[in-house]
Amino acid sequence: MIKIEEQIRKCNLCHLYNSDPVFKPLPGRGNPEKYLIVGIAPGVGRANLPTLDRAMLMDDSRYPAFQLGKVLKTIKWPTEETYVTNLIKCSLPDNRKPTEQDLNTCFKLYFLQELMYIMPRVIICLGDIAYSTLNAKLESKYFPMEKVFHHSYIHRNQDKFSEWKGQWEKIVVKYNVQ
């Protein structure tokens, strides 16, 4: 997995590459054991880096990643058995919806490698875009997928946190997550 992460950090193969250190390609993080949490792309400004360690340790509730850390702590999710990544490794301009061109390089070169290395029990997609993209891109259903609200949605709609927590709790029960 370290080899894939190094390749991602050095990548400059597509139109999304930006040499600014804040926007350089961002590999996934965590422990490739059983569970895979997938977003679409790193947020502009990296306020919501897809890392369990940062999300779990982030004490600043101004950032969306705080919500992810909060829900995982609340439901006692086994973060030591979880890898968090994005389908696209570079930030999308203005956090726009990804295009097919955006997905071409990262999905084929990196995400599929991550997926095959991890071979997760379940993929948890953060939001509709990640879920619908994976459904369309994966030609067969080798891995069960679940969809939960994206943490940036919860950040903007705090009143939905209980519903979001319920989505995670259903996954815990369905897949006997311990």
N, C-alpha and C positions, 0 to 999 in steps of 0.2 A: 504494500500500500504506500510505503514511503516513496517508492519510485514514481508512482502515479502523481503523488502530491508534488514532487520535485518537478515533474514534467509540466504540471499545471502552473506552478509558480513562474516558470521560464517561458511559458507560451506567449507567442506574439503572432499567431497564425491567422487571426481573423480581423475583421473590421471593428470589433469591439475593443481591441487592445488599446490601452492608454498607458504611456510610460510613467505617468504620475503615480507615485507609490500608493496613494490612497485608492487608486482604481485598478491596480495590477490584479491579474487573475487570482482568485481566492479558492484554494482547494477545500474540500470537506475536512471535517475534524471529528474526532471521537474514536471510539473503539469499534472496529468492524466485527461485531460478534453476532447479534441476532436481529437488530432493528435498524431500519434506515428511515430517517426523516428527511424529506426532500422539499426544497423550495424552488423557485424559478431562477432567481439570480441574486447576487449580493445587492443590498440596498445602496443607493447612491450615498456616499459619505460614510459607508460602512457602520452606520449606527446599529444595524441589525446583522452583524457578522454571524454566519451560520455555524457557530461553535458552541458546543454544550458548555465548555468551561467558561467562556465569556458570558453566555446567557445565564448560566447558573450563578456566576459571581457578580453579575452586573447589579449594582444596588441603585442605579439611577432609573427610576420609573418613567423618565421622559422618553426612553428608547423602547421600540417594539420588542427587542430581544428579551427585555426584562419580563414581558408577558409569557414568553416561551419558558424561560427559566422558572417562573412562578408556577405555571400549571404543572410542569414536570415535577417540581418539588412537592406540590400539593397532592398529587396522585401517587407519589413515591415511584415514579418511573425509573427503571434501571438504566441510568445514564451511562454506567460503566459497560453496558452491552449495546450501546447505540452510536451510530455514525450519522452525522448531519451534513448534508451537502446540498448543492444546487444543480439544476440541469444545465445552467449556463454559469460559467466561472467568473465572468466579468460583469460589472454593473451595466445595466441598460440605461441609455440616456434618458433622463427625466423619469426613471422607473416605469418606462412605457411597457406595454405588452410585447412579448417577444415575437419576432418574425421567424419564418422558416430559416432564413439566412442566419439569424442569431443562433439558432439551435444546431445548425449543421456541424460545425467544428466541435464544440464542447460535448454535445450529446454523443456523437459517434466516437470521438477520440478518448473522452474522459469519463463521462457518466456511465457508459456501458461497461467500461473496465472496472469502475468502482462497484457497480452492481454485480458483476460476475465474481469479483473478489469477495464481496461480502456475503452474497447468497442469503439475503435476509429472510426471516420468517414472515415478515410483513413490511411493506413500504407504507409509511404514513406521509401523505402529500399535504403540504401546507397550502391550502386554498384550491380554488377551482382551476386556475391556470395550470398549476403543476399536475393536478390530477388528470385533467383532460389531455394535456400534452403527453403524459406518460401512457394513458390509455390508447392514444392514437399512434404513438411511436413504438410501443412494444407490440410486436406482431402476434405474440401469443401470451397467454396468461400464466407464465411460469411462477409469478409471485403474486400473492394476494396484496391488494392495495386498499387503503382506507383514506378517506378525505376528512380533514378537520379544517376549521377556520384558520386563516393565516394570522400569525401573531400581530401583524400590522393592523389587520381589521379589528382585532380585540383591543389594540392600543387606542384606536379611534372610537371604539364602541365598548367601553368598559362594562356596560350593562349586559353584554353578551358573554362575559367571562364564565358564568355558571353553565350556560348552554355549551360553551367550548369545553369546559371541564367534563361535562357529561359525554361529549364526543370521545374524549380521551379515555374516560372510564369504560365506555362500551368496548373500546379496543382492548383495554386491559383484560376485561372479562372474556371477550371473544377469542383472544389469543393466549389466554392464561399467562399474561405478562407478570413476572414476579421480580 
